[in-house]
């Protein structure tokens, strides 16, 4: 994606070949800052503190975290420590464990002396694969948007929740990939952008992305979506997911479940865009089995923004002494999902639907 005419990914090897660079997403949309990750600790902090976020990008950063660790120490113990350290950073996104398992399986059989070189190559390959996957998600989702335009005959209004765009992946995004593909194909689209409290990742990140790409959009309070649906102002909902069960339950940013309920009540298609590595084939019931991350209460009680004087400031929203809960995700049952948009096509949110696209998982 382009930022002021310069193409960027969200993570890339530094020119000196000994570090990785990322976009610090905690500084957006008011400041565009890139940072160097020079060791395992840097990578773990970047994931834990959400300098990088989004399931695919978390996995990519973890892969490079292993490569950074192998550049320091190459023993079996060092590899196991790196994987354990990174695995403990964020519990919900399945791509984290997937990427670490992939790196471990590749590196553990190798002689220690070969591990640094092969770890860097493997991390780069994982990132290239993510870009290819997300581009394919965009192409499959484009067909749904094109069909909606043909049925409607006027601009397509799409509601999304949180940020499942370029910034959540290595490039292109998941939920936003079909929107970018449609816009680039000349299809008139307009995006309703949920602000997505807490952390405001819709207002801060999705709106910034769409603005950079020139896609028409409007930021709304999280509670506005149902009203828009009741009044015919939403044609379809497309969201991302951090983990999808083998039966099609989807775990995404807190508040997604409520949007799915409103969409069902108003007969509005509710799609979830996801890459294959986000499917957790070991789980059946998302509500019961997916671990839900609980984050610092300050993400609820405080908010950061730019003042009228142009200064960046953090302010407190709640009375001193009032406790706050911060559940980061919720689970939308498969029965509320119209379809899953993957790199292999669109399917029903069910075991049968997923196995139709991923038949190798039948065994």
C-alpha positions in Angstrom: 0.0 0.0 0.0 1.1 3.6 -0.6 1.7 6.2 2.0 2.2 9.6 0.3 3.3 7.8 -2.9 5.7 5.5 -1.2 4.9 1.7 -1.1 5.1 0.1 2.3 4.5 -3.3 3.9 3.8 -3.3 7.6 7.0 -5.3 8.4 10.2 -5.6 6.4 13.9 -6.5 6.9 16.1 -3.5 7.6 18.7 -2.6 5.0 21.6 -3.6 7.2 20.2 -7.2 7.4 20.4 -7.5 11.2 17.0 -6.0 12.2 13.4 -5.7 11.2 11.4 -2.5 10.7 7.7 -2.0 11.5 5.2 0.8 11.5 4.3 1.8 15.1 0.6 1.5 14.9 0.1 3.0 18.4 1.2 6.4 16.9 -1.3 6.4 14.1 -3.2 8.3 12.7 -1.5 11.4 14.0 2.1 10.3 13.5 3.7 8.0 11.0 6.7 6.4 12.8 8.8 3.4 11.9 10.7 1.4 14.5 13.6 -1.1 14.4 13.2 -4.5 16.1 16.7 -5.7 16.9 16.2 -8.8 19.1 13.6 -11.2 20.5 12.6 -8.9 23.3 11.8 -6.1 20.8 9.6 -8.4 18.8 7.8 -9.7 21.9 7.1 -6.1 23.1 5.9 -5.0 19.7 3.3 -7.8 19.7 2.3 -7.5 23.4 2.0 -3.7 23.4 0.2 -3.7 20.0 2.8 -1.7 18.1 1.8 -4.4 15.5 -1.6 -6.1 15.7 -4.0 -8.1 13.6 -3.7 -11.9 13.5 -1.7 -12.2 10.2 0.8 -9.5 11.2 1.2 -10.9 14.7 2.2 -14.2 13.0 4.6 -12.5 10.6 6.2 -10.5 13.5 6.6 -13.7 15.5 8.3 -15.4 12.6 10.8 -12.5 12.4 11.1 -12.6 16.2 12.4 -16.2 15.9 14.8 -15.1 13.1 16.1 -12.3 15.4 16.6 -14.8 18.2 18.5 -17.2 16.0 20.8 -14.4 15.0 21.8 -14.2 18.6 21.8 -17.8 19.8 21.2 -20.9 17.7 20.8 -23.7 20.2 17.7 -25.9 20.6 17.2 -24.3 24.0 17.3 -20.8 22.4 14.8 -21.8 19.8 12.4 -23.2 22.4 12.8 -20.1 24.5 12.1 -17.8 21.6 8.9 -19.7 20.7 7.7 -19.8 24.3 8.4 -16.1 24.8 6.5 -15.0 21.7 3.7 -17.5 22.3 2.9 -15.8 25.6 2.4 -12.3 24.1 -1.2 -12.5 22.8 -3.4 -15.6 23.5 -6.3 -15.1 21.1 -4.9 -14.8 17.6 -4.3 -18.3 16.2 -1.8 -17.1 13.6 0.8 -16.5 16.4 0.9 -20.2 17.3 0.7 -21.2 13.7 3.7 -19.1 12.7 5.8 -20.3 15.6 4.9 -24.0 15.0 5.9 -23.5 11.3 9.3 -21.9 12.2 10.0 -24.4 14.9 9.3 -27.4 12.6 11.6 -26.0 10.0 14.5 -25.0 12.2 14.6 -27.7 14.8 16.0 -30.4 12.5 18.7 -28.1 11.1 22.3 -27.9 12.3 22.4 -24.8 14.6 24.8 -23.1 12.2 22.2 -23.1 9.4 19.4 -21.7 11.6 20.0 -17.9 11.3 20.0 -17.9 7.5 17.1 -20.3 7.1 15.1 -18.5 9.8 15.3 -15.2 7.9 14.4 -16.8 4.7 11.4 -18.6 6.2 10.1 -15.4 7.8 10.4 -13.6 4.5 8.6 -16.4 2.7 5.8 -16.4 5.3 5.3 -12.7 4.7 5.2 -13.1 0.9 2.7 -15.9 1.4 0.5 -13.6 3.5 0.5 -10.9 0.8 -0.5 -13.5 -1.8 -3.3 -14.9 0.4 -4.8 -11.5 1.1 -4.7 -10.5 -2.5 -6.7 -13.6 -3.3 -9.2 -12.8 -0.5 -9.7 -9.4 -2.1 -10.4 -11.0 -5.5 -13.0 -13.4 -4.1 -14.7 -10.7 -2.0 -14.7 -8.4 -5.0 -17.2 -10.7 -6.7 -19.6 -10.4 -3.8 -19.4 -6.6 -3.9 -19.8 -6.6 -7.7 -22.9 -8.8 -7.4 -24.4 -6.4 -4.8 -23.8 -3.5 -7.2 -25.6 -5.3 -10.0 -28.5 -6.1 -7.7 -28.7 -2.6 -6.3 -27.6 -0.4 -9.2 -26.0 2.3 -7.0 -23.0 2.7 -4.7 -22.5 -0.2 -2.3 -22.4 0.7 1.4 -20.2 -1.6 3.5 -19.9 -1.6 7.3 -16.7 -2.9 8.9 -15.6 -3.2 12.5 -12.1 -2.6 13.9 -9.2 -2.8 11.5 -8.8 -5.8 9.3 -7.0 -3.9 6.5 -3.4 -3.5 5.3 -2.3 -2.6 8.8 -3.5 -5.9 10.3 -1.6 -8.0 7.7 1.7 -7.7 5.8 -0.2 -6.1 2.9 -3.8 -5.7 1.5 -5.7 -6.9 4.5 -8.5 -9.3 5.0 -11.9 -7.5 5.4 -10.6 -4.4 3.6 -9.0 -6.4 0.7 -12.3 -6.8 -1.2 -13.0 -3.1 -0.7 -9.7 -2.1 -2.1 -10.1 -4.5 -5.0 -13.6 -3.1 -5.7 -12.5 0.5 -5.5 -9.5 -0.2 -7.8 -11.9 -1.9 -10.2 -14.0 1.3 -10.4 -16.9 0.0 -8.3 -18.5 2.8 -6.3 -18.2 1.9 -2.6 -18.7 3.7 0.6 -17.5 2.3 4.0 -19.1 2.9 7.4 -16.1 2.7 9.8 -16.9 1.7 13.4 -14.7 3.7 15.8 -14.2 0.5 17.7 -13.8 1.3 21.3 -11.6 0.6 23.2 -8.4 1.6 21.4 -10.4 3.1 18.5 -8.7 1.0 15.9 -11.4 1.7 13.4 -11.3 5.5 13.8 -7.5 5.5 14.1 -6.4 2.8 11.6 -9.1 1.9 9.2 -10.1 5.5 8.5 -6.4 6.4 8.0 -5.9 3.5 5.6 -9.0 4.3 3.6 -8.0 7.9 3.5 -4.6 7.0 2.1 -6.2 4.9 -0.6 -8.9 7.4 -1.4 -11.8 5.2 -0.5 -15.0 7.1 0.5 -15.8 6.4 4.1 -17.5 7.8 7.2 -16.5 7.1 10.8 -19.4 6.3 13.2 -19.8 5.5 16.8 -19.9 1.8 17.5 -23.6 1.9 18.5 -24.7 3.5 15.2 -24.5 0.4 13.0 -27.9 -1.0 14.0 -29.6 2.3 13.2 -28.0 2.5 9.8 -29.1 -1.1 9.0 -32.7 -0.4 10.0 -32.8 2.6 7.6 -31.4 0.7 4.6 -28.0 2.5 4.7 -25.9 -0.7 4.9 -25.8 -3.2 2.1 -23.4 -5.7 3.6 -21.0 -6.2 6.5 -17.5 -7.4 6.1 -15.3 -8.0 9.2 -12.1 -9.9 9.9 -11.3 -12.5 12.5 -8.5 -13.5 14.8 -9.5 -17.1 15.1 -12.2 -19.2 13.3 -13.2 -22.6 14.6 -13.5 -25.7 12.4 -17.3 -25.3 12.5 -17.3 -21.6 11.4 -17.6 -19.7 14.7 -15.5 -16.5 14.4 -13.6 -14.6 17.1 -13.0 -10.9 16.3 -12.7 -7.5 18.0 -15.2 -7.0 20.8 -18.5 -5.7 19.4 -18.5 -7.9 16.3 -21.2 -10.2 17.7 -23.6 -7.3 18.2 -23.1 -6.2 14.6 -23.9 -9.8 13.5 -27.1 -9.8 15.5 -28.2 -6.5 14.0 -27.4 -7.7 10.5 -29.4 -10.8 11.0 -32.4 -8.9 12.2 -32.3 -6.6 9.2 -31.5 -9.4 6.6 -28.2 -7.9 5.7 -25.3 -10.2 4.5 -22.6 -10.6 7.2 -19.3 -11.8 5.8 -16.1 -12.7 7.5 -12.8 -12.5 5.6 -10.0 -14.7 6.8 -6.8 -16.4 5.6 -6.5 -20.2 6.0 -3.9 -19.9 8.8 -6.6 -18.2 10.9 -8.7 -21.4 11.1 -8.2 -23.4 14.3 -9.0 -26.9 13.2 -8.7 -28.2 16.8 -11.7 -26.2 18.1 -15.4 -26.8 17.6 -17.2 -24.3 19.9 -15.8 -20.8 19.7 -17.8 -19.4 22.6 -16.7 -22.1 24.9 -13.2 -22.8 23.7 -11.5 -19.7 22.3 -9.5 -17.8 25.0 -10.5 -14.2 25.2 -7.8 -11.8 26.0 -8.5 -9.2 28.8 -6.3 -6.2 28.4 -5.4 -3.2 30.7 -8.4 -1.3 31.9 -6.7 2.0 30.9 -7.6 1.2 27.3 -11.2 1.8 28.4 -10.8 4.6 30.9 -8.3 6.7 28.9 -8.1 7.9 25.3 -5.4 9.6 23.3 -5.8 12.2 20.6 -4.7 15.6 19.3 -5.8 18.7 21.1 -7.0 21.9 19.4 -3.5 23.3 20.0 -2.0 20.4 18.0 -0.5 18.6 20.9 -1.0 14.8 21.4 -2.5 14.1 24.8 -4.0 11.3 26.8 -7.1 12.1 28.8 -9.2 10.1 31.4 -12.8 9.5 30.6 -14.1 7.9 33.7 -14.5 8.9 37.4 -11.5 8.3 39.5 -12.0 5.0 41.3 -14.5 3.5 38.8 -13.3 0.0 37.8 -13.3 -1.0 34.1 -13.3 -4.3 32.3 -11.6 -4.7 28.9 -12.5 -7.8 27.0 -10.7 -7.6 23.7 -12.7 -10.0 21.6 -16.1 -11.7 21.3 -17.3 -14.7 19.4 -19.9 -14.6 16.6 -21.6 -18.1 16.2 -21.5 -19.5 12.7 -25.3 -19.4 12.4 -25.0 -15.6 12.2 -22.4 -15.6 9.4 -23.6 -15.4 5.8 -20.3 -16.6 4.4 -16.5 -16.9 4.9 -14.3 -15.2 2.4 -11.0 -17.0 2.1 -8.0 -17.2 -0.3 -9.6 -20.3 -1.8 -13.1 -18.9 -2.3 -16.3 -18.1 -0.4 -18.0 -20.8 1.7 -20.7 -21.3 4.3 -19.6 -20.9 7.9 -19.7 -24.6 8.7 -17.4 -27.6 8.9 -18.7 -28.8 5.6 -18.2 -25.4 4.0 -14.6 -25.1 5.2 -13.7 -28.7 4.3 -15.0 -28.0 0.8 -12.3 -25.4 0.4 -9.6 -27.2 2.6 -10.2 -30.9 1.7 -6.7 -31.8 3.0 -8.1 -31.2 6.5 -10.6 -34.1 6.3 -7.9 -36.5 7.5 
